[in-house]
Amino acid sequence: MVFVSRVNLVNNGSSPFLSRTLGLVYRLYERSLSRGLRAQPMPQHIGIILDGNRRHGMVRGLTEPREIYRAGADKLEDVLEWCVELGIPAVTLWVLSTDNLRRSRHEVSGILAAIEAKLRDLLRSPMVRRHRIRVRAVGRLSSLPASLFETIRETEQATEHFSGLNVTIAVAYGGREEIIDAMRALLQDLSRGGKTLAQSIDAVSPEAIGRYIYRADLPDLDLIIRTSGEVRHSGFLLWQSMRSEFYCSDVFWPAFRRIDFLRAIREFQRRRRRYGA
C-alpha cells in the first residue's frame, strides 16, 4: 500500500497507465482482503452513520441539496451488495436524524426527496428481489411528509416476506427519542393492563424496555461505522450499541468504497471484544 500511495501522490491520477495500474493494485488488494475476512466471524448487525454528504458536495461543486444527498443515496445499493456478498444478516443506516430536521427548509426538503427517490429505486430493484432483501424504516415517521411516509410503508409491505438481508433505514431518528418512545409504549401497555404506578415501576427492566425499541427483533449492533472522519456517536441506536465496536473512516459517505467497508470489517475481526467495562 506504500506503493499505491506514492503512485497517487506523484501522478495525481494524470497518467492512464498509472491509473490502470493503481486500479489493478486496489482490485487485487480488495480480493485478498475479502478472502481473509471470510475465515473469521462476521458481524451480525452493522450500523452505519452516513456522514460527509455536504463536504463531499462542496468538493464536487454541488450546490443543490437534492443533488448532494442523491449522491449519498446512490451509495446504498453498493453497501447492500457488499453485505449480501459477505453474508452479513442485518444493516442499519442512519440517513436523517431528528437534529437534521432543524436545518434549513430547503436542505431538509432535498434530503427527504433523495430518501424518497432511493426508496422508490429499491422498490423496482432486481437486486432487492433477487437477494430477498427486507427493507424497513425506524424513527418518528409520523413527522415526515405524507408522500415519504407512504413510500416507506409501500416499501416495507413489498419486502415484508423477504428473508434475506435485513435493512433498516433510520430516518427522523434520535437515540433518546427511541428510548422515550419505548418507555411510553411500555407504560401505556402496563396501564392498559391495570397495573398501578408501583407495579409499573417494578415492571421496568432492561428486558422489558428492550421489547419496545423500534426493531426489537434485530440483534444488538456488533459494529458501528461512521464516515467522514468524525469521531462522534451522536446517539445512534443508543440502546442497541452498548457493546458495539466503533470504526471511523476518513472517507466522505458518497465516496465510501468497498475497500473501506472491508477494512472496517477487518478491524472488527482484529479486536478482542470485551463485554463489560
C-alpha positions in Angstrom: 0.0 0.0 0.0 3.0 2.3 0.3 3.5 1.9 -3.4 -0.1 2.8 -4.1 0.1 6.0 -2.0 3.3 7.1 -3.7 1.9 6.5 -7.2 -1.1 8.5 -6.3 1.0 11.4 -4.9 3.4 11.5 -7.8 1.0 11.1 -10.6 -2.3 12.5 -9.1 -4.2 10.4 -11.5 -3.0 12.1 -14.7 -1.5 9.1 -16.5 -3.9 6.5 -17.9 -1.3 3.8 -17.4 -0.7 4.6 -13.8 -4.4 5.0 -13.2 -5.0 1.5 -14.6 -2.1 0.1 -12.5 -3.5 1.7 -9.4 -6.9 0.3 -10.1 -5.5 -3.2 -10.6 -3.5 -3.0 -7.3 -6.6 -1.9 -5.5 -8.7 -4.8 -7.0 -6.0 -7.3 -6.1 -5.8 -5.9 -2.6 -9.6 -6.0 -2.2 -9.8 -9.6 -3.4 -7.1 -10.6 -0.9 -8.7 -8.7 1.9 -12.1 -10.2 1.1 -10.7 -13.8 1.2 -9.1 -13.2 4.6 -12.3 -11.9 6.1 -14.3 -15.0 5.3 -12.2 -17.1 7.6 -13.2 -15.1 10.6 -16.6 -14.4 12.3 -18.7 -11.7 10.6 -20.6 -9.0 12.5 -24.3 -10.0 12.6 -25.6 -6.4 12.7 -23.7 -3.4 11.3 -24.8 0.2 11.8 -23.6 3.0 9.5 -23.7 6.7 10.2 -23.7 8.3 6.8 -21.7 11.5 7.4 -19.9 13.9 5.0 -22.6 14.4 2.3 -22.3 18.2 2.3 -18.5 18.3 2.4 -18.4 15.8 -0.5 -20.8 18.1 -2.4 -18.5 21.1 -1.8 -15.6 19.1 -3.2 -17.6 18.2 -6.3 -19.1 21.6 -6.8 -22.6 20.5 -6.0 -24.9 23.2 -4.5 -28.4 21.8 -4.7 -29.3 19.7 -1.6 -31.2 17.2 -3.7 -28.1 16.6 -5.8 -25.8 16.5 -2.8 -27.9 13.9 -1.0 -28.8 11.9 -4.1 -25.1 11.2 -4.4 -25.1 9.7 -0.9 -28.3 7.8 -1.5 -26.8 6.2 -4.6 -24.2 4.5 -2.4 -26.9 2.5 -0.6 -27.2 -0.3 -3.1 -23.5 -0.8 -3.2 -23.5 -1.4 0.6 -26.3 -3.8 0.3 -24.4 -5.8 -2.3 -21.3 -5.9 0.0 -23.4 -7.1 3.0 -25.0 -9.9 0.9 -21.6 -10.9 -0.5 -20.2 -11.3 3.0 -23.3 -13.0 4.5 -24.0 -10.2 6.9 -27.6 -10.6 8.0 -28.5 -7.1 9.2 -27.5 -3.5 8.5 -29.0 -0.2 9.8 -28.2 3.1 8.0 -28.8 6.4 9.7 -29.9 8.7 6.9 -31.6 11.5 8.8 -31.6 12.5 12.5 -34.1 14.4 14.4 -31.4 17.1 14.8 -31.1 17.3 11.0 -34.8 18.3 10.7 -33.8 21.6 12.2 -31.7 22.6 9.2 -33.0 25.0 6.6 -36.3 24.0 4.9 -34.5 23.9 1.5 -31.9 21.5 2.7 -34.3 19.3 4.6 -36.6 19.1 1.5 -33.6 18.0 -0.5 -32.7 15.3 2.0 -36.2 14.0 2.1 -36.6 14.0 -1.7 -33.3 12.0 -2.0 -34.6 9.4 0.5 -37.9 9.0 -1.2 -36.3 8.6 -4.6 -33.9 6.0 -3.3 -36.8 4.0 -1.6 -38.6 4.0 -4.9 -35.5 2.8 -6.6 -35.4 -0.1 -4.1 -39.0 -0.9 -4.9 -38.0 -1.5 -8.5 -34.6 -3.0 -7.9 -34.0 -6.5 -9.3 -31.2 -6.8 -6.7 -33.6 -6.4 -3.8 -35.9 -9.2 -5.2 -33.0 -11.4 -6.2 -31.5 -11.4 -2.7 -34.8 -11.1 -1.0 -33.8 -8.0 1.0 -36.2 -6.8 3.6 -36.4 -3.0 3.9 -37.9 -1.2 7.0 -37.7 2.2 8.5 -37.4 3.4 12.1 -37.8 6.8 13.7 -40.5 9.3 14.3 -42.0 8.5 10.9 -45.2 10.4 11.6 -43.2 13.7 11.4 -42.3 13.0 7.7 -44.2 14.4 4.7 -47.1 12.2 3.6 -45.5 11.2 0.3 -42.4 9.9 2.0 -44.4 8.2 4.8 -46.4 6.3 2.1 -43.3 5.4 0.2 -41.8 3.9 3.3 -45.0 1.9 4.0 -45.1 0.7 0.4 -41.5 -0.4 0.5 -42.0 -2.2 3.8 -45.1 -4.0 2.6 -43.5 -5.1 -0.7 -40.5 -6.7 1.1 -42.1 -7.9 4.4 -42.0 -11.5 3.4 -38.4 -11.5 2.2 -36.0 -13.4 4.5 -32.6 -12.2 3.2 -30.6 -9.2 4.4 -32.5 -7.1 6.9 -32.1 -3.4 6.0 -33.2 -0.7 8.4 -33.4 2.9 7.4 -33.2 5.3 10.4 -35.0 8.5 9.3 -36.2 11.3 11.6 -34.4 9.1 14.2 -32.8 10.0 17.5 -31.5 7.7 20.1 -33.0 9.5 23.1 -36.3 9.7 21.2 -36.3 5.9 20.6 -35.8 5.2 24.3 -38.5 7.7 25.3 -40.9 6.1 22.8 -40.1 2.6 24.1 -40.7 3.7 27.7 -44.0 5.4 26.8 -45.2 2.3 24.9 -44.2 0.0 27.9 -46.0 2.2 30.4 -49.1 2.5 28.2 -49.4 -1.3 28.0 -48.9 -1.7 31.7 -51.6 0.9 32.3 -54.0 -0.8 30.0 -53.3 -4.0 31.9 -54.5 -2.4 35.1 -51.1 -2.0 36.7 -50.7 0.5 39.5 -47.8 3.0 39.4 -45.9 1.0 41.9 -46.4 -2.2 39.9 -45.4 -0.4 36.7 -42.2 0.8 38.3 -41.3 -2.7 39.4 -42.0 -4.0 35.9 -39.4 -1.7 34.3 -36.3 -3.7 33.4 -33.8 -3.8 30.5 -35.6 -6.9 29.1 -39.0 -5.1 29.3 -37.7 -1.9 27.6 -35.9 -3.9 25.0 -39.2 -5.4 23.8 -40.4 -1.9 22.9 -37.5 -0.4 21.0 -38.2 0.2 17.3 -36.9 -3.1 15.9 -36.8 -5.5 18.8 -36.4 -8.5 16.6 -32.9 -7.4 15.4 -29.7 -8.3 17.3 -27.8 -5.6 19.1 -25.2 -3.8 16.9 -21.8 -5.5 16.6 -20.1 -2.8 14.6 -20.8 0.9 14.0 -19.1 2.6 11.1 -19.0 6.4 10.8 -17.8 8.0 7.6 -16.1 11.4 7.1 -13.5 11.2 9.9 -15.8 12.4 12.6 -15.4 10.6 15.9 -18.9 11.0 17.5 -21.6 8.6 18.4 -24.4 11.2 18.1 -26.9 9.0 19.8 -27.1 6.3 17.1 -29.1 3.3 18.4 -28.2 4.1 21.9 -29.9 1.0 23.4 -28.5 -1.4 20.8 -25.0 -0.1 20.8 -23.9 -0.8 24.4 -21.4 -3.4 23.3 -20.7 -2.2 19.8 -17.2 -1.8 18.3 -16.7 1.6 16.7 -14.9 2.3 13.4 -14.3 5.7 11.9 -13.5 6.1 8.2 -11.9 9.3 6.8 -13.9 8.9 3.6 -17.0 11.1 3.0 -20.1 8.9 2.7 -20.8 9.3 -1.1 -17.2 8.3 -1.8 -17.2 5.2 0.6 -15.7 2.3 -1.3 -15.9 -1.5 -0.9 -12.3 -1.4 0.2 -13.2 1.0 3.1 -16.1 -1.4 4.1 -13.8 -4.4 4.1 -11.2 -2.5 6.2 -13.9 -1.8 8.8 -14.8 -5.5 8.9 -11.1 -6.5 9.2 -10.7 -4.1 12.1 -13.7 -5.5 13.8 -12.3 -9.0 13.5 -9.0 -8.0 14.9 -10.4 -6.6 18.1 -10.8 -8.6 21.3 -14.3 -7.9 22.3 -14.9 -7.2 26.0 -18.5 -7.4 27.2 -18.1 -5.2 30.2 -16.5 -2.0 31.5 
